[in-house]
Amino acid sequence: MNQLRHVSFRRAPVFGSDVRNVFEQLFGNEIAAPVASTQSAWAPRVDVREEDGRFLILADVPGVNLADIEIQMEKNVLTIKGERKAFASETEGKFSRVERTTGAFTRSFTLPESANAEGITASGAHGVLEIAIPKKAESAPRRIEINAAG
């Protein structure tokens, strides 16, 4: 038993880096060492909710100018594109820690056939982009009369 404890203490630094590698594979570099903004890639975190009459996408885009975000709908695929630019103070001087990722992003969502592409609206406040996609009105079953010949 003592030998097992001794081995686990000696391997602790390796174990820690192994865990970091697993998290990097699962979540990208968000919890790893910061990367230069020229090499960074990020995507805003989103919540997607279905309500009675619409679908709602909420995207966290702090530091992104909402006027610079492009939203397109093509063949039931909604695409959000934008870029979070480095602040002027980030380009000068030396940082001891950098956690805010910058760069371009793209997120795409395949919407169901019930989505009404013509009625999509977008708004934003406090770093959250809200995209509302109304549902098409459900068509009621229609009875078709048979014309009897003769």
LINFENKA-V60313 format. One record per residue. NEAR is the number of other C-alpha atoms within 8 Angstrom. D_LAST is the distance of its C-alpha to the last C-alpha in Angstrom with 1 decimal. Layout:
BEGIN
near: {NEAR	NEAR}
d_last: {D_LAST	D_LAST}
END
This chain:
BEGIN
near: {4	5	6	7	8	8	8	8	7	7	8	8	7	7	8	8	8	8	8	9	8	8	10	12	7	6	8	9	9	9	8	8	6	9	8	6	9	5	6	10	9	9	7	9	6	8	8	8	7	7	7	4	6	11	13	13	12	11	11	10	9	7	7	12	7	7	4	8	11	8	8	7	9	6	4	11	10	12	12	11	11	11	11	11	8	9	6	6	6	7	7	6	6	4	5	4	5	7	6	4	11	12	13	10	11	9	9	8	7	7	9	6	5	7	13	10	9	4	7	10	7	8	7	9	6	5	10	11	14	11	11	11	13	12	10	7	4	4	4	4	4	4	4	4	4	4	4	4	3	2}
d_last: {96.5	98.9	98.1	94.4	95.3	97.6	94.9	92.3	94.7	95.6	92.0	90.9	91.0	88.9	86.5	86.1	85.3	82.8	81.0	81.0	79.4	76.6	76.0	76.0	73.3	71.2	71.7	73.1	76.4	76.0	78.6	80.5	83.2	82.1	81.1	81.7	79.1	78.5	77.4	75.5	71.8	70.3	67.0	66.6	65.8	62.5	60.6	56.8	55.1	51.5	51.0	47.9	46.9	48.9	51.0	54.6	57.2	60.8	63.2	67.0	68.4	71.9	73.9	70.8	70.2	66.7	66.3	66.9	64.1	61.0	57.6	54.6	51.1	49.4	46.5	46.9	50.7	53.0	56.5	59.6	62.6	66.1	69.8	72.6	75.7	79.3	81.2	84.3	86.7	85.0	85.9	89.6	92.1	92.1	89.9	91.0	87.4	84.0	80.8	78.5	76.4	75.5	73.2	69.6	66.7	63.0	60.6	56.9	54.2	50.7	48.4	45.2	41.8	41.8	44.7	44.2	46.4	46.1	47.8	50.8	54.1	57.7	60.9	64.3	67.5	70.5	69.7	66.2	63.1	60.0	56.6	53.6	50.1	47.4	44.3	40.8	38.8	36.7	33.0	31.3	28.3	25.0	21.9	18.8	15.6	12.5	9.4	6.5	3.7	0.0}
END
